[in-house]
Amino acid sequence: MKEDNDEADEDAVLLMENLNISGYYCMDRLKGLDLEHAKLAITGLARFHALGIALKHKQPDLFEEAKEVLRLYPFKPEDSQQAQFEEMIEYSFNLIYSDPRIAKYVDRVKEKSKIRFDYLQNIVIDEPWSSIIHGDFWVNNIMYHKENGEIDGVKFVDFQITQASSPLKDLPYFLCASVSMDVIDNHFDDLIAAYHSSFIEVLEKIGCDVAPFAKDKFDKQLKKDASDELFRCLMALKVFTLEPSADLDLNQMDTQIFGAKGSNLYMDRACKVVLTFAEKGWL
């Protein structure tokens, strides 16, 4: 890469830092985040989202360039794999539908679960909510740092499916799949409030008009985005709740993950997602 060129070419080198050496750590994905870790993550996510919106207002041309770069979704199944993918998803979802805990919501879940990869690739952005989102914001993509026993840092990793979209799509995915069951039961609304407060605070500091993001407008957009995200939340849980195994081969997702019987943790988590969505009016 030429010294006076800010574009990467075939000779470019990507340098990566091992954050473990710097003292960063991940939490247990099977247990989920406690309140302290969850709050630090979600307020950091709010800052990230708010900065994307600020970029859109302060440097709109640069934001449009970023949107074009992020438009490509990297995980579309080949046409030959589509039927197999549908069979795997149908099997996993039928496991959820069979659980008596969510019997009265099955029809609504089925309707929401008609969404497939077309939705993930053909995103319609509701203004003024377009920003840069992480796209895969869950516990394994969040790293923390402690100093003298106190958490003093958080970093986000794995931006493979980062997109320009509504930032509130990251919220249900994180809240339902990455925090502990106790936090879902007792602090779900607290975390949403912490996110909104941090989001507004950052926008105000940068000098953006926050009126379009008032709490009532925020709640309305979150309801819409969460409803659209139900399919992805339930699909991802099959991966997130995998028990560690020496025989596990992630290249065999059809048989070892989506085609396998769900664990008790998977079923408990999936039911918790459905019941939480129903309680919040997102279903």
C-alpha positions in Angstrom: 0.0 0.0 0.0 1.4 3.4 -1.0 2.1 5.8 1.8 0.0 8.5 0.3 -3.0 6.2 -0.4 -5.6 5.6 2.3 -7.2 2.7 0.4 -6.1 -0.9 1.0 -4.8 -2.9 -1.9 -3.7 -6.5 -2.2 -0.4 -5.8 -0.5 -2.1 -4.3 2.6 -1.4 -6.0 6.0 -4.1 -6.2 8.7 -2.6 -6.0 12.2 -4.7 -7.5 15.0 -4.3 -7.2 18.8 -4.7 -10.2 21.2 -7.0 -8.6 23.8 -6.5 -11.5 26.2 -2.9 -10.5 26.6 -4.1 -7.0 27.6 -6.3 -8.5 30.3 -9.7 -8.6 28.4 -12.0 -11.5 29.0 -15.3 -12.9 27.8 -18.2 -14.0 30.0 -19.8 -17.4 30.1 -22.3 -17.6 27.2 -24.3 -20.4 28.8 -24.9 -18.3 31.9 -25.3 -14.9 30.3 -24.2 -11.6 31.6 -24.9 -10.4 35.2 -26.4 -6.9 35.6 -23.1 -5.1 36.0 -21.6 -6.5 32.8 -24.9 -6.2 30.9 -25.3 -2.5 31.8 -21.7 -1.7 30.8 -22.3 -3.4 27.4 -25.6 -1.9 26.6 -24.6 1.7 27.5 -21.5 1.2 25.4 -23.7 0.0 22.5 -25.8 3.1 22.9 -22.8 5.3 22.5 -21.7 3.4 19.4 -25.2 3.8 17.9 -25.5 7.4 18.8 -22.1 8.2 17.1 -23.4 6.6 13.9 -26.4 8.9 14.0 -24.2 11.9 14.8 -22.0 11.0 11.8 -25.1 11.0 9.6 -26.0 14.5 10.7 -22.5 16.0 10.8 -20.9 14.3 7.8 -23.8 12.9 5.7 -21.6 12.2 2.6 -19.2 10.0 4.7 -22.2 8.3 6.2 -23.6 7.5 2.8 -20.2 6.0 1.8 -20.2 3.9 4.9 -23.7 2.6 4.0 -22.5 1.4 0.6 -19.6 -0.4 2.1 -21.8 -2.2 4.6 -24.6 -3.0 2.2 -23.3 -6.5 1.3 -24.5 -9.3 3.6 -21.9 -12.0 3.7 -23.9 -15.1 4.7 -26.6 -15.7 2.1 -27.1 -19.4 1.5 -26.6 -20.7 -2.1 -29.8 -21.6 -3.9 -28.8 -25.3 -3.5 -28.6 -24.8 0.2 -31.8 -22.9 0.7 -34.1 -26.0 1.0 -31.7 -27.6 3.5 -31.6 -24.4 5.5 -35.4 -24.2 5.6 -35.6 -27.8 6.8 -33.1 -27.1 9.6 -35.0 -24.0 10.7 -38.3 -25.8 10.6 -37.0 -28.6 12.8 -35.6 -26.2 15.4 -38.7 -24.1 15.5 -41.0 -27.1 15.8 -39.1 -28.0 19.0 -40.1 -24.5 20.3 -43.7 -24.8 19.2 -44.1 -28.1 21.0 -43.3 -26.6 24.4 -46.5 -26.1 26.4 -45.1 -23.0 28.1 -45.7 -21.0 25.0 -48.7 -22.8 23.6 -51.0 -19.8 23.4 -48.3 -17.8 21.4 -47.4 -20.4 18.8 -49.5 -18.9 16.0 -48.0 -15.5 16.6 -44.5 -16.9 16.7 -45.1 -18.8 13.4 -46.3 -15.6 11.7 -43.2 -13.6 12.9 -40.9 -16.5 12.0 -41.8 -16.3 8.3 -38.9 -13.8 8.1 -35.8 -15.3 6.4 -32.5 -14.1 5.0 -34.3 -11.8 2.5 -35.2 -9.6 5.5 -31.6 -9.5 6.7 -30.3 -8.5 3.2 -33.1 -6.1 2.1 -33.2 -3.7 5.0 -35.7 -0.8 4.9 -34.4 1.9 7.2 -36.9 4.0 9.2 -35.7 7.5 9.5 -34.5 9.2 11.7 -33.3 5.9 13.1 -30.6 4.9 10.6 -27.2 4.4 12.1 -24.4 1.9 12.1 -25.3 -1.3 14.0 -23.2 -4.2 15.2 -25.5 -6.9 13.8 -24.2 -9.7 16.0 -24.1 -8.2 19.4 -24.0 -11.0 21.9 -22.0 -12.1 24.8 -19.1 -13.8 22.9 -18.5 -10.6 20.9 -18.1 -8.4 24.0 -14.9 -8.3 26.1 -14.3 -6.7 29.4 -11.3 -5.5 31.4 -10.8 -5.3 35.2 -8.4 -3.3 37.2 -8.1 -3.9 41.0 -11.3 -6.0 40.8 -13.4 -3.3 39.2 -14.6 -3.4 35.6 -13.0 -0.5 33.8 -13.3 -1.3 30.1 -15.4 -3.0 27.5 -14.7 -3.7 23.8 -16.8 -5.0 21.0 -15.4 -7.4 18.4 -16.6 -9.4 15.3 -18.1 -6.8 13.0 -18.7 -9.2 10.1 -22.3 -8.3 9.6 -22.3 -4.7 10.6 -24.9 -2.8 8.7 -26.6 0.6 8.3 -29.9 0.0 9.9 -32.0 0.9 12.9 -29.8 0.6 16.0 -32.7 -0.8 18.0 -32.4 -4.1 16.1 -29.3 -4.8 18.2 -31.3 -4.5 21.5 -33.6 -7.6 21.6 -30.9 -9.8 20.2 -28.6 -8.8 23.0 -31.2 -8.7 25.8 -32.8 -12.0 25.1 -29.7 -14.1 24.2 -26.8 -12.6 26.2 -28.0 -11.6 29.7 -28.7 -14.1 32.5 -32.3 -15.3 33.1 -32.3 -13.5 36.4 -31.5 -10.2 34.6 -34.2 -10.8 32.1 -36.7 -11.4 34.9 -35.7 -8.5 37.1 -33.8 -5.8 35.1 -35.0 -6.0 31.5 -36.7 -2.6 31.6 -33.8 -1.1 33.6 -31.3 -2.0 30.8 -33.6 -0.5 28.1 -33.8 2.7 30.2 -30.0 2.7 30.6 -29.6 2.4 26.9 -31.9 5.2 26.0 -30.4 7.5 28.6 -26.9 6.9 27.3 -28.0 7.3 23.7 -29.6 10.7 24.4 -26.7 11.9 26.5 -24.2 11.2 23.7 -26.4 12.9 21.0 -26.8 16.0 23.3 -23.0 16.2 23.9 -22.4 16.2 20.1 -25.1 18.8 19.5 -27.7 16.7 17.7 -31.4 17.3 18.0 -32.7 14.7 20.4 -36.4 15.4 20.0 -36.9 12.7 17.3 -35.5 10.1 19.7 -37.8 10.9 22.7 -38.8 8.0 24.9 -42.3 7.6 23.3 -40.8 7.5 19.8 -38.0 5.2 21.0 -40.5 2.7 22.4 -42.5 2.7 19.2 -39.5 2.0 17.1 -38.2 -0.6 19.5 -41.5 -2.5 19.3 -41.3 -2.6 15.5 -37.7 -3.6 15.4 -38.0 -6.2 18.1 -41.0 -7.8 16.3 -38.9 -8.1 13.2 -36.0 -9.6 15.1 -37.8 -12.5 16.8 -36.9 -15.0 14.1 -33.2 -14.2 14.3 -33.2 -14.3 18.1 -34.7 -17.7 18.2 -32.5 -19.0 15.4 -29.3 -17.7 17.1 -30.2 -19.3 20.4 -29.6 -22.8 19.0 -25.9 -21.8 18.5 -25.5 -19.7 21.6 -26.7 -22.5 23.9 -24.5 -25.3 22.5 -22.8 -27.4 25.1 -19.0 -27.6 24.7 -18.0 -30.9 23.1 -14.8 -32.2 21.7 -16.8 -33.8 18.8 -18.5 -30.5 17.9 -17.9 -29.5 14.2 -19.3 -26.1 13.3 -19.0 -27.0 9.6 -21.8 -29.6 10.2 -24.4 -27.1 11.3 -27.2 -29.0 9.7 -26.8 -32.1 11.8 -24.8 -31.0 14.9 -26.6 -27.7 15.6 -29.9 -26.9 13.9 -30.8 -30.6 13.2 -30.0 -31.7 16.8 -32.4 -31.9 19.6 -32.4 -28.8 21.7 -30.9 -28.8 25.2 -32.9 -27.9 28.3 -31.1 -24.6 28.3 -32.0 -23.9 24.6 -35.7 -24.7 25.3 -35.7 -22.5 28.5 -34.1 -19.6 26.7 -36.3 -19.9 23.7 -39.5 -19.9 25.8 -38.1 -17.0 27.8 -37.6 -15.0 24.6 -41.2 -15.7 23.4 -42.7 -14.9 26.8 -40.7 -11.7 27.2 -41.6 -10.6 23.7 -45.3 -11.2 24.5 -45.0 -9.4 27.8 -43.5 -6.3 26.1 -46.1 -6.3 23.3 -43.4 -7.1 20.7 -45.0 -10.3 19.5 
